[in-house]
């Protein structure tokens, strides 16, 4: 495929030359590099589209000869033609009626897939539940082990809040500092399945370690080790799912990560209720140790799933990649099509990234204007996922409920309610994220997050002299429950989906590492600082602080976060190539236009689109 590679090299050189020139001239639009960006994105959209049929058939035969797949040559040739034709594949005379029938079923009955694909999806869902459970079992346990391990003011004085915050947030410190950055080397050495196995094994060992810890230092180390597994698992499982899933259901299967993480969060809260009534010295150990079960199931299941075909192709194991696709596709024709299409896409990425190392990619992430705007937008949604205060509730709701007047057992039960609502209201995101759009979901939910946080915080002023005030209990509980109802369909699923779309293909790996590290870093900040904040500011001030950030987040999304719903790679490049000042100005005008039309009921001319042809 030398001819194609030469074309790509010229294109890539043009792209980078133009991308670095004119960086400071944001006022001129469209920028000089937009044509090169779009040309490259068109290649990524369908790398086969511009190849002549004779050349394509010759390349396919060469591929089959080199990879001992000549017995599948006909399937690969038909598959390559179908991949090249895209939505017009039904018009190909080379395809049989049966093959056209299977292509039709991909859209009319898209959930008709081999059972092995659903086995893989169930394993990924369990891994997501492990993630959520690891995050929230500590919620109930820390209300007990602070006393049991003597992490108290009597022992540590004014430093007690720092020690408590450090123990609670230890896994997220590990994620931000090491876990996220270990993902790439672990995947390179052990592949996707191996990384998932290792991360879940680490989680299981750390769960047992937490349960038998005899001091706060020992518990801190155990939870730090737990974070090493959380970081690599959170970055690997969604990628593994995306690489194995058929295109028509890829988005829905990747969304399972968020839904089943929410399910695990609920399970973690349930464990607090299940074991919270036992002897205190046993209760917290069983609550933390209960997380050992699910990761062992994942470890037992993962090697019965096929390896990621894309990872195999990246490591020149093309025949094994085809066998993986055969396991999770309905026909050999579809498996051959996806194998060859993935192979060509990988070759394109290798050519575009030729001569680059990790630091070069990081530099391009922030030096190229289009990439920088995508990184800033992804940073905003990831940062706000933490600073909307969801993990204050996830990690400390039991303590907060106790402060409002609940007994320990009642507080554990109320915390279970937050977990249940977190999961139940994540389910509508399957439909709303692609119907309403990412940006609109955030703009709609942020004001309600601010209101519910203020509701929760200000409720602590109700009958402050009555430690068991039912009015205060009801208002605090209602505020926190309503918060979960608005968080789960908005800031819950949007950040990871948005971040995956904000970066161009050639910068997606390093971009997602940056985005993931952002969320884990501020996750640690939230977990570490809340004990001090609630002590210095009181719960009223603490919740008010994060309500203010939700308002700030609304403005950040309005001005700097473009919509990415249903856009092609080429259209995404157009959107993110718009100068930041122009985008912010347009969105302010659009907000004023909507206010006049929907609130003042004025009849105005429609707003022109920000980019011609993209609405």
N, C-alpha and C positions, 0 to 999 in steps of 0.2 A: 504494500500500500504506500510505496514511496511517493507516488505522484500527489496523493492527498496530503501527506505529511509536509511536502514542500509548500503547498498552498497554505497550510496552517501556520507554518513557520513565518511566512511573509506577513500573514494576517496578524499573527501574535506580535511581531516586531512593530508593525504599524500601530497596533492597539496600544502598546506600552509607550511608544514614542509620542503618540498623540495624548495619551493619558497624563504624561508628566508635563507636557507643554501646556501653557495657559492655565495652570492650576489656580493662579491668583486672579484670573479674570472671570470672576463669578458673574459679573454683570451681563456678559454676553451669553445669549441663549438662542438656539441650542449650542452647547459647547463644541469645540473643534473635534473632540474625541467621540462624539455620540455615534457617528456613522460606524466607526470601528467597533464600539461597544455593541451596537446592534448587529453588525455582521458576525461578531463572535458569538453573540447570544443566539442568532439564527442557526449557526452551526450546532450549538448545544441543543437547540430546540429539536432538531432532527439532523444528525450528522450525515445521514445517508441521502438527504433530499437532493443535493447538487451533483451526485455521482452518476455518470452515464451507466445505462443498464449493462452494457458489455463489460465495463470496468468492474461493476458491482459483482457480476457473476464470476469474473476472473478472481476477484478478491476473496469471494466466498469459497471457491474451490481451493485456493491457496490456503485459506484458513483451515479447511477440513483436512487437507493433506498434511499440514503441519501438526495437527492435533489428533490424528488417528480417528477422524470422524467421517471418513468417506462413505461409510454405510448409511450416514444420515445426510448425504450431500443434497438430495432432492428436498428434504425438509428445510435445510439451511437456505437453499436458494429461494424457495417459496417464502420462507420466513423473512429473508432479507428484502424481498420485493414488497411483502406486506408491511414491513417496518418503514420502508421508503415511502410507500403510498399513504401511510397513516390512515386517516378517516376514509380515504378513497379505495381502500384495499378490496372492498367488495366488487369493484369493477375489474379486477385482475382476472384475465382468462386462464392464467396458469393455476389458479386455485380451484380445488374440487368443491362441489356443493357442500360436502361435509365440513371442509375447512372454513368455508364462508359461514356455515351454520354456527361453528364455534366462535368465530369472530363476532357474529351477531349476539350470541349469548353473553359475551363479555360486557355488553351494555344493557341488554334486556333482562338478563338473569345474572347480574354480576356477582352475586353471592354463591353461585353454583361453582364451587371450587373443590379440589381434592381434600380429603379429610386431613392429610398431612399438613396442609396449610393452616387449618384450624387448630391442629395439635401445636404447631409453632406459635400461633396467635395466643393460645391458652398459656403456653410457657411464658411468653412475653408479658401477658397480663398478670401472671403470678409474680414475675420479677418486679413489675410495677407496684403490686400490692406489698411486696417486701419493702420497697422504697418508702411507701406511705406509712407502713406499720413501724418501721425503724424510726421515723420522724416523730410519731405521736405517742408511742408507749411511754416515753419519758414524761409526758404531760402529767399522767396520773402518778407515776412512780416518784417523781421529784418532790411531790407534796408530802411523801413519806420518808424518802431517804435523806433529805436534808437534816431531819432530826436523828434518824438512825445512824448516820455517819458523822453526826455532830458538825455539820456545816452550818453553824449557828453564830449569832452575834456574840454570844457569851465566849466563844472560842476565838473568832476572827475579828471581832470588833467592827470597825467601819469598813473593813475589807470583805465582809461576808457576801455582799452583793456581787462583788467581782468574782469571788470563788464560785458562787452559785451560777452566775452567768457563764463562766468558763466551762464548768462541767456540762451544763445544758447544751451549749453551742459547740462543744469540742468536735463533733462529727463534721460540722460545716466549715470549721477552721481547716480541718484536714482536706475537705473537698476543694476549697479555694486554693490552698497552698500546694497540695500534692495531687489529690485524687483526680481532678480534671486534667492535669497535665500528664498523668500516667496513662491516660486513655490511649493515646496514639502509640506509644511503645508496646503496651500490652496487646493492642489489636494487631500490631505488626508482627509480634512474636507468636501469640496464641490464637489469633483469629477472633472472630466475633463470639463463637460458642465458648471458646476457652476463656475469653475475658469475662463473659457472663458467669461461667462456672466459678472462676477464681473470685470474682466480686461477691457472689452469693456464699461461697465457702467462707470468705473473710467475714461476711455478715453473720453467718451461723456461729463461727468461733467467737466473734466479738460479743454476740448475744449471751453465750454461756459465760464468757469472761465478766460481762456486766453483772450477771446474776450472782456470781460468787465473789465479787469485789468486796474487800474488807476495809478500804479507806477511800477517801475522796480522790487521792492521787491515782490509786489503782483504777477507780471508776473513770477518771478523766482519760487515762491511757487507753482503756478498753473502748471508750466512746470515740476517741481519736482514731483508733484502728478501724472502728466501724465506718468512719467517714471515708477511709481509703476505698472501701467497697462501694459506698454510696456514689462517689464521684464518677468512677469508671462505669458503673452500671447505668447511671442516669444518662450518660453520653452514648453508650453502646447499644442499649436495647432499642431505642427509637430508630437508630440508624439501621440496625439489623432487620427490624420490621419493614422499613421502607425499601431496603434492598431485596427483600424476598417477596413483597406483596405485588400483585398485579396492579397496573396503573389505575383501573377504574375504582378500586377499593383501597388504594394506598393511603389516601388521606384519612379515611375512616379507621383503618387499622392502626395508623400512627397515633391517631387521637385516643386510642385505647390506653396509651401510656398515662395520659392525664386522668382519664376516667377511673382506671384501676389503681392509680396512685391514691386518688380520693377514696376508693374502696378500702385500701390499706390504712389510710388515715382513720377511717371509721372503725376498722378492726382494732387498731391500736387503742382507740378510746374504749371500745368494748372490753378489751383485756383489763383496762383499769377498773371497770365496773365488776368484771368477773372475779378478780383477785383482790380488789381493794378492801373487802370486808374481812380478810384473813388477818392473822397476827401481823403487826407492822413489820417485824424483822423478816418475815417470810413474804409478805404481800409484794413489796417493791421488787424483790428478787424474781418472783414468778412473773410479774408484769413485764420486766425487762427481758427475762429469759424466754418468754412466750414467743418472741420473734425468731426463735431458732427453727421453727417447724417449716414455714413457707420456703426459706432459702434452700433447705435440704430437698424439698420437692423439686425446686427448679434445677438443682444440681443433678438430681436423678433423671430429669426429663430432657435436659438441654442437648445431650449427645444423641438422643433419638430424633432430633430435628436436623434437617440438612444444614450444612454450612452456607453462609452467605455466598451466592454465586458471584456477586460483584467482587467480594474480597478474593475469591479464588482466581478470578480473571486478573485482578490487580497483581497477583502473585504467579501469573503465567500457568495456572492450572485450569486451562480452558475445558478440557474434557470432563474434569470433575465438576466444573461449573454447569456444564450441560446436564450432567446426571442430577445435580441439585435442582435445576429447573424442571427436569422430568418429574421429580417427586412432587413439586408444588404447582404444576400446571396440568391442565386437563389432557393435552395432546402433545406428542413429540413435535408437531409443527409449531405450536405456541412456544414450547421450550426452546426450540432452535431459533425462532424469531427473537426471543428475549435474550438468549445467549449472545447472538451475533450483534444485536443492537447495543447491548451492554458493553461488549468487547470494543466496538467502534467508539462508544462514548468514553471509555477508559483511555483508549489510545489518544483521543482528542485532549483529554485532561493532562495526560503525561506530556504531550507535545507543548501545550500551553504553559505548563509549569516546569518545562525543561530548564535546568540550570539554576533553579530556585531552591533555597532552603527555608527552614521555618522562619528565620529572622527576615529574610527577603519578603516572605508572604505577609508577615506582620507589618513591615514597612509599607507594603502596597495597600494593606487594609486601611491605613490612615493617610497615605500620601495621595492616593487617587481619589478625586472628589466624589465620584459615584460610590466607591466603596466606603468612603468616610461617612457619607450621609446614611448609607445602610447600616453601618456600625453604630452611629449615633442613635438612629431610630430603634435598633435592637437593644442598645444599652438602656434607653428610656423605658421600654416595656419590661425588660428584665429587672431593672432597678426598682421600678414601681411595683412589680410583683411582690417584692419584699417590703418596700416602704409604704404599702397600703395597709400593713400591720396584720396580714393574714397569719403569719407565723408567731406573732405575739399570742394570738388565740390558740394556734396549734400547739405551742409549747407551754403556755402558761394559763390556759383557760381554767384548769382546776384550781390553781392558786387565786386567780381573779374571782372565781365564783366563791371561794372561801372568804375572800376579803369583802365580798358583797353580803355575806351572812349565811351562806350554806354550810352545813356540816360536811366533813370529808366525803362520806359516801354519797350524799346528795350532789356535791360538786362533781364527783366522778360521773354520776349519772347525767348531769347537765352537760358535761363535756362530751359525753357520748352523743348527745343531741347535735352538737356542732359538727361532729364527724359525719353523722348520718345526713345532715343537710348538705354538707360539702359534697358528698357523693351524689345524692339525688339530684341536686341542681347542676351537677356537671354533665348529666345526661343530655339535656337540651342543646348543649354545645355542638353535638353532632349535626344539628340542623341550622342553628343560628350563625355559626362561624362562617359558613359559606353562603348564607342567605343575607344576613345583615352586613357581614364584612367585619374584619378585625378592628379597624379604626372606630367604626360606629358602635360596636359593642363596648369598647373602652370609654368612648365619650358618653355613652348612655349610663354605664354602671358607676363611673368614678364619683359623680355627685351623690349617689345613694350610699356609696361606701363612706364618704365623708359624713353624711347625715347620720348613718347608723353608728359610726365611731363616736360622734358627738353625743348621740343618744345614750350610748353605753357609758361614756365617761361622766356626763352630767348626771346620770342616774345615781351616782354615788353620793350626790348631795341630798338625796331624798332621805329624810329622817335619819340624819347622821348619828344621832344619839341612841338610836334603837338598833342594836347589833343584829336583830333578827327581823328587820322590817320586811314584810311581805311585798309591799309596794316597790321597794328598792330591788328586791330579788327578782320580781317579775319584769321590771323595766330593764335591768342589766341583762337578764336572760334573753328577753325579746330583742334588744339591740344587737347582741352577739349573734343570735340566730338569723336575724334579717341581714346582717353583714355577710354571713355565709351564702345566703340566697342570692345576693348580688355579686359576690366574688366568683363563685363557681362557673357561671356562664361567661364571665368577662376576663378578668386578670388571671383566672385559673388556666384556661386552655390557650389563650391568645399568645403569650410570650414565646413559647417554643415554636409554635406554628409560624408566627411572624418572623422570628429570627432565621428560620430555615429558608424563608423566601427573600429576606432583605439582602442577602449576600449573593453575588454572582457565582456561578458554578466553580470558577477557578479559585475563588477565595472562600468557599463555603466551609471547608474543614477548619481552617484557622479562625474564621469568623464565628463559627459555632463554639469553638473552644473559648474564645473571648466572651461570648454571650453567656455560656454556662458558668464560666469563672465569675462573671459579674453577679449572677444570681446567688451563687454559693457564698461569695464574699460578703454580700450584704445580708444574706441569711445569717451568717455568723455575727455580723454587727447587731442585728435585731435581737438574736438570742442572748448575746453577751450583755447588751446595754439595758434590757428591759427591767431587771431587778433594781438597778440603780435609778433608772428613770422613774419607775413607779414609786420609789421611795422619795426621790427628790422632788418630783413634780406632782406626786399623788396620782392615782388612776385617772382622775379628771384631766390633769395636765398631760399625762402620757397619751391617752386616747385623743386628746385635742391636738397634740403634736402630729400624730399620724393622720388625723382628719385634714390638717393643713396641707400635708404632703399629697393627699388625694386631690385637693384642689389644684395644687401646683402640677400634679401629674396630668390633670385634665387639660391645662394650658399647654403643657409640653406635648401631649398627644395632638392637640389641635394644630399647633404650629409646626411641629417637626416630624410627625409620623404619617407618611403617606399611606393610602389604602393599597393593599396588595392582592385583594380578593380576585381570583379568576384571571389574573394577568399572566401573559406568557413571559418568558425570560427577556425577550426583546422589549416588551412593554414595561417590564420592571426597570430595565436600564433607562428607558425614557423618563420614567417617573423619578428615579433617584438621581438623574442627571440634571434635574431642575435645580437652579441655585436656591439655597436655603432661604434667602431673603424673599425671593419671588414666591416660593411655596408658602411661607408664613403670611405674606401679604395677601395672597389669594384666599387662604383659609380664614383670615380675619374678615375679608369682604364676604365670603360665603356664610360665615356665622351671622353677620349683620343682615344679610339677605334672608336667611332662614328665620331670623327673629322677626323681621318685618312681615314675612309671608304667613308664618304660623302663629305668631303671637298678636301682632298688630292687624293681621288679616288684610294686608294690602295685596293688590294684584300687580306683580312685577314681572318683567321679562325674565326668562330662565337665565341662570348663571352660565356663561360659556365654560366648557370643560377646561381643566388645568392644562391638559395635553390634548391636542386635537386627535379625535378618534378614540380616546379613552375616557369613559364616563365612570 
